[in-house]
């Protein structure tokens, strides 16, 4: 049985490690990380933070606009982690120090959204890696995502959408998301992405007073550049206080690629014809697409004209089977390349 002293040491090590991984944390997020299913997690984190401050394990920084206090590692906290076999560095240089006091990194509001979503993924059983932690281990990576989460065979790249992107920047983001979601992205700090999550606040009004719909903009961007249909997670967040995240609604959506849609239109216009072995078939360039229904349900297959198999799988109905065949043909037309997951 763990003694109170041992539990305090464990809370110290685990909590300070989270502060190191994120760079800085408020007690609201710290509590969710240490006690993810407790309704009193914030109060427990407040008590722990007071103890850390008394023992000079952390430094306290006031966030703007009444957004709370950020905790960063102090030298004593670094030593405590070292005693537990964890290498860390002081957070005293995080942010800027003008004459009027401390200013957090310019991305602090954006970062708080990412912190909130990673806390929720942690609660759902994912192993999480915030941007700061990824940056330490992927120094040569051209663009680090806002977070990474792993559960089973799924590796999710997290991207936070907080500001309006230009057409060029949205195209770059959509292209990077497609690469990661299709499993073609290069590894990040040793982790292989095969899924993506886009987090955003709602509602959002830009500097001109116009309502921003990040979900629609990203969806349209993906449809325009995707080579094939793909799945994406949306993390729809509500604002809590002046900054930070309250409720988080995570949904998965299958996005139809414009390219696959165009190919499907061509297949439908060409006409699916009965095949001698059963089902329907249609020719497209140098390939033939098949859909059929048997004791296993609906299936599709794509072969070359001379009968070489390219891709095949099951589907829930004939519409899905035809769509999947069109997506397979879209992939054949423009094969993917392994690239950085975020540009």
ChimeraX attribute file (.defattr): number of C-alpha atoms within 10 A of each C-alpha:
attribute: neighborCount
match mode: 1-to-1
recipient: residues
	/A:1	5
	/A:2	8
	/A:3	8
	/A:4	9
	/A:5	9
	/A:6	11
	/A:7	12
	/A:8	13
	/A:9	14
	/A:10	14
	/A:11	15
	/A:12	20
	/A:13	19
	/A:14	16
	/A:15	21
	/A:16	29
	/A:17	21
	/A:18	20
	/A:19	22
	/A:20	25
	/A:21	19
	/A:22	20
	/A:23	21
	/A:24	27
	/A:25	26
	/A:26	25
	/A:27	21
	/A:28	20
	/A:29	25
	/A:30	27
	/A:31	25
	/A:32	23
	/A:33	23
	/A:34	20
	/A:35	16
	/A:36	19
	/A:37	12
	/A:38	12
	/A:39	11
	/A:40	12
	/A:41	19
	/A:42	19
	/A:43	14
	/A:44	18
	/A:45	23
	/A:46	16
	/A:47	11
	/A:48	18
	/A:49	24
	/A:50	12
	/A:51	14
	/A:52	20
	/A:53	14
	/A:54	9
	/A:55	11
	/A:56	15
	/A:57	22
	/A:58	27
	/A:59	20
	/A:60	18
	/A:61	21
	/A:62	16
	/A:63	17
	/A:64	15
	/A:65	9
	/A:66	10
	/A:67	15
	/A:68	18
	/A:69	17
	/A:70	19
	/A:71	26
	/A:72	25
	/A:73	28
	/A:74	20
	/A:75	16
	/A:76	15
	/A:77	27
	/A:78	21
	/A:79	18
	/A:80	19
	/A:81	21
	/A:82	14
	/A:83	11
	/A:84	13
	/A:85	10
	/A:86	15
	/A:87	13
	/A:88	19
	/A:89	17
	/A:90	19
	/A:91	20
	/A:92	17
	/A:93	8
	/A:94	16
	/A:95	14
	/A:96	13
	/A:97	11
	/A:98	8
	/A:99	6
	/A:100	6
	/A:101	9
	/A:102	15
	/A:103	16
	/A:104	17
	/A:105	12
	/A:106	10
	/A:107	9
	/A:108	17
	/A:109	19
	/A:110	20
	/A:111	21
	/A:112	19
	/A:113	27
	/A:114	25
	/A:115	25
	/A:116	22
	/A:117	29
	/A:118	25
	/A:119	21
	/A:120	22
	/A:121	20
	/A:122	20
	/A:123	16
	/A:124	12
	/A:125	13
	/A:126	19
	/A:127	15
	/A:128	20
	/A:129	23
	/A:130	23
	/A:131	20
	/A:132	17
	/A:133	18
	/A:134	22
	/A:135	19
	/A:136	11
	/A:137	12
	/A:138	15
	/A:139	12
	/A:140	11
	/A:141	18
	/A:142	10
	/A:143	14
	/A:144	24
	/A:145	20
	/A:146	25
	/A:147	25
	/A:148	29
	/A:149	23
	/A:150	20
	/A:151	14
	/A:152	8
	/A:153	9
	/A:154	14
	/A:155	22
	/A:156	25
	/A:157	28
	/A:158	27
	/A:159	23
	/A:160	21
	/A:161	19
	/A:162	19
	/A:163	14
	/A:164	15
	/A:165	15
	/A:166	9
	/A:167	11
	/A:168	9
	/A:169	12
	/A:170	17
	/A:171	18
	/A:172	17
	/A:173	20
	/A:174	24
	/A:175	21
	/A:176	22
	/A:177	30
	/A:178	29
	/A:179	27
	/A:180	26
	/A:181	22
	/A:182	19
	/A:183	18
	/A:184	19
	/A:185	23
	/A:186	19
	/A:187	18
	/A:188	23
	/A:189	18
	/A:190	10
	/A:191	15
	/A:192	21
	/A:193	25
	/A:194	21
	/A:195	24
	/A:196	29
	/A:197	24
	/A:198	23
	/A:199	27
	/A:200	27
	/A:201	23
	/A:202	16
	/A:203	13
	/A:204	17
	/A:205	13
	/A:206	11
	/A:207	9
	/A:208	6
	/A:209	8
	/A:210	9
	/A:211	12
	/A:212	17
	/A:213	16
	/A:214	23
	/A:215	18
	/A:216	10
	/A:217	15
	/A:218	19
	/A:219	16
	/A:220	18
	/A:221	21
	/A:222	28
	/A:223	22
	/A:224	16
	/A:225	18
	/A:226	25
	/A:227	27
	/A:228	26
	/A:229	24
	/A:230	20
	/A:231	16
	/A:232	20
	/A:233	19
	/A:234	20
	/A:235	24
	/A:236	20
	/A:237	21
	/A:238	19
	/A:239	17
	/A:240	11
	/A:241	12
	/A:242	12
	/A:243	19
	/A:244	25
	/A:245	23
	/A:246	15
	/A:247	14
	/A:248	18
	/A:249	13
	/A:250	16
	/A:251	11
	/A:252	12
	/A:253	11
	/A:254	10
	/A:255	16
	/A:256	21
	/A:257	22
	/A:258	20
	/A:259	22
	/A:260	24
	/A:261	18
	/A:262	14
	/A:263	19
	/A:264	20
	/A:265	14
	/A:266	15
	/A:267	20
	/A:268	12
	/A:269	9
	/A:270	12
	/A:271	13
	/A:272	17
	/A:273	12
	/A:274	14
	/A:275	13
	/A:276	8
	/A:277	7
	/A:278	12
	/A:279	17
	/A:280	19
	/A:281	22
	/A:282	19
	/A:283	19
	/A:284	17
	/A:285	9
	/A:286	9
	/A:287	18
	/A:288	20
	/A:289	27
	/A:290	23
	/A:291	29
	/A:292	22
	/A:293	18
	/A:294	9
	/A:295	5
	/A:296	8
	/A:297	12
	/A:298	20
	/A:299	23
	/A:300	26
	/A:301	21
	/A:302	27
	/A:303	18
	/A:304	15
	/A:305	14
	/A:306	9
	/A:307	10
	/A:308	10
	/A:309	13
	/A:310	15
	/A:311	15
	/A:312	18
	/A:313	13
	/A:314	17
	/A:315	20
	/A:316	11
	/A:317	14
	/A:318	17
	/A:319	11
	/A:320	16
	/A:321	24
	/A:322	26
	/A:323	22
	/A:324	27
	/A:325	26
	/A:326	27
	/A:327	26
	/A:328	23
	/A:329	27
	/A:330	23
	/A:331	17
	/A:332	16
	/A:333	12
	/A:334	10
	/A:335	9
	/A:336	15
	/A:337	10
	/A:338	12
	/A:339	14
	/A:340	18
	/A:341	29
	/A:342	24
	/A:343	18
